[in-house]
């Protein structure tokens, strides 16, 4: 994830036509530290990322991971009142599975959907599917 974040910052720097040295000076960090930021090195402090972001004029935003309803047949079944193309937060997907568990046909789940549900249970349900 930090590698992706570093790539996004590098891309933004290049769009602005800045060299690493120029951005590092604007951010008040060393060029070598900026290189580590752009490489997504895990040991770089968040404050360093924040300094680079501020110097680029971009902001950090936290938003829930979304899932497309139509990607999972049983989710589509329990979300019957929504369009296949709609996206919902993963946490809401788990709630839909749990609230409508009596409608879910586990034997009809694709391996991808079963793995997805397992991930949801471990990430948002503390390992417990509340049905």
C-alpha positions, 0 to 999 in steps of 0.5 A: 500500500505504501508503494502505491501511495509513493507512486501517486505522489511521484506521479503528482510531482511529475505532473507539476514538473518538479524535480525531486530536489525541488519538492524536497526543498518545498517540503522541508525534507532531504532529497533522499527522504523524498526518494524513500517516500516515492518508493513507499518505504515502510519505515518512513514516518507519516509526517514525512508523507504529509510534508510531501503532500502539503508541498504538492498541494494534495490532501489525504482522504480516508474512505471505505473500500467499496465493492460492486454488488454485481461482482458477487452473485449471492451479494446481488441476491441479498441486495435485490433492491439495488442495481448490479452496478452499484457500489457499497462499502465492504462493511455494508456488504457484510451487514447485508450477508448477515441480515439476509443469511437465510437467503444466501445459498453457500453452495452457489457461492463462487470461490471468489465470493466465498473468499471475499466473505471470509475476508469481510468476516475477518476484517469487519466481524472479528472473525465471527459471522453474525447470523 
